[in-house]
Amino acid sequence: MSPLMGKRLLHSKTEQSGRSGRFPQRQSLHIRVWRAVRYWWLRLLRLQGTPGTIARGFAVGAFAGFFPFFGLQTIFGVTLAILFRGNKLAAAAGTWISNPVTDVPIFLFNFKVGQWLLGWDIITVQQLQWSSWKAIAESGKMVSAALLFGCLVMGSIVAIGVYFLSLWAIRRWQKRQSRRRFS
């Protein structure tokens, strides 16, 4: 069989399957998501700087991600990274802990924690005073105070955990990379 004949056979098989033969078959969604997550995780691990600097960036980013400042979380995280001398890119990535999928559960949990720590009874929508703008504003102050206090407490706890977890992961990664380079 001549080389031309083989190419024609290959081409005719791809025509029959409905694909052009130029591009590989599309992977399933979970494989593409996993590859994207792994890519960004490795990219974050390869950031330049000491493990402590990168870990501080992740920690302050996670802390900022626990506050309900939609659209400002990244700015808040990068500002904290500057103040605490952390990696700014890691801080921006750390804010991704809150996203449209996790926002409601995180903020609801933070609100409940804030209410519990402040010793306030659980406020439901039916219990809010809707009689006047002043009553609505007063109820809003209580809800906001409970939410922000819960965010402060839970954000601090998560930031400490993220700091030590990312410090361990980055040190391990850098140690493994140095062994590969020198062996």
BELJO-V797210 format. One record per residue. N is the residue number from 0. RES is the residue in three letters. OMEGA is omega in whole degrees, 0 to 359 (NA if undefined). Layout:
((N,RES,OMEGA) (N,RES,OMEGA))
//
This chain:
((0,MET,182) (1,SER,178) (2,PRO,178) (3,LEU,180) (4,MET,180) (5,GLY,179) (6,LYS,180) (7,ARG,178) (8,LEU,179) (9,LEU,181) (10,HIS,182) (11,SER,177) (12,LYS,179) (13,THR,177) (14,GLU,180) (15,GLN,182) (16,SER,178) (17,GLY,179) (18,ARG,182) (19,SER,180) (20,GLY,180) (21,ARG,185) (22,PHE,177) (23,PRO,180) (24,GLN,183) (25,ARG,181) (26,GLN,180) (27,SER,185) (28,LEU,184) (29,HIS,177) (30,ILE,179) (31,ARG,179) (32,VAL,180) (33,TRP,180) (34,ARG,179) (35,ALA,178) (36,VAL,180) (37,ARG,179) (38,TYR,182) (39,TRP,177) (40,TRP,179) (41,LEU,178) (42,ARG,178) (43,LEU,178) (44,LEU,182) (45,ARG,179) (46,LEU,178) (47,GLN,179) (48,GLY,179) (49,THR,177) (50,PRO,180) (51,GLY,179) (52,THR,180) (53,ILE,180) (54,ALA,176) (55,ARG,177) (56,GLY,177) (57,PHE,184) (58,ALA,181) (59,VAL,175) (60,GLY,177) (61,ALA,177) (62,PHE,180) (63,ALA,180) (64,GLY,180) (65,PHE,179) (66,PHE,185) (67,PRO,178) (68,PHE,185) (69,PHE,181) (70,GLY,181) (71,LEU,183) (72,GLN,180) (73,THR,178) (74,ILE,178) (75,PHE,180) (76,GLY,180) (77,VAL,177) (78,THR,177) (79,LEU,178) (80,ALA,177) (81,ILE,181) (82,LEU,183) (83,PHE,179) (84,ARG,176) (85,GLY,179) (86,ASN,185) (87,LYS,178) (88,LEU,177) (89,ALA,177) (90,ALA,178) (91,ALA,178) (92,ALA,180) (93,GLY,179) (94,THR,180) (95,TRP,177) (96,ILE,174) (97,SER,181) (98,ASN,183) (99,PRO,180) (100,VAL,186) (101,THR,184) (102,ASP,184) (103,VAL,179) (104,PRO,180) (105,ILE,185) (106,PHE,175) (107,LEU,178) (108,PHE,178) (109,ASN,178) (110,PHE,180) (111,LYS,178) (112,VAL,178) (113,GLY,177) (114,GLN,182) (115,TRP,181) (116,LEU,178) (117,LEU,178) (118,GLY,180) (119,TRP,175) (120,ASP,179) (121,ILE,180) (122,ILE,175) (123,THR,180) (124,VAL,180) (125,GLN,182) (126,GLN,180) (127,LEU,180) (128,GLN,182) (129,TRP,186) (130,SER,180) (131,SER,178) (132,TRP,180) (133,LYS,179) (134,ALA,178) (135,ILE,180) (136,ALA,179) (137,GLU,177) (138,SER,178) (139,GLY,178) (140,LYS,180) (141,MET,180) (142,VAL,180) (143,SER,180) (144,ALA,179) (145,ALA,180) (146,LEU,182) (147,LEU,177) (148,PHE,176) (149,GLY,177) (150,CYS,179) (151,LEU,181) (152,VAL,182) (153,MET,176) (154,GLY,178) (155,SER,180) (156,ILE,180) (157,VAL,180) (158,ALA,178) (159,ILE,178) (160,GLY,180) (161,VAL,179) (162,TYR,183) (163,PHE,178) (164,LEU,180) (165,SER,176) (166,LEU,178) (167,TRP,183) (168,ALA,182) (169,ILE,177) (170,ARG,180) (171,ARG,179) (172,TRP,182) (173,GLN,178) (174,LYS,179) (175,ARG,180) (176,GLN,180) (177,SER,176) (178,ARG,180) (179,ARG,182) (180,ARG,186) (181,PHE,179) (182,SER,NA))
//
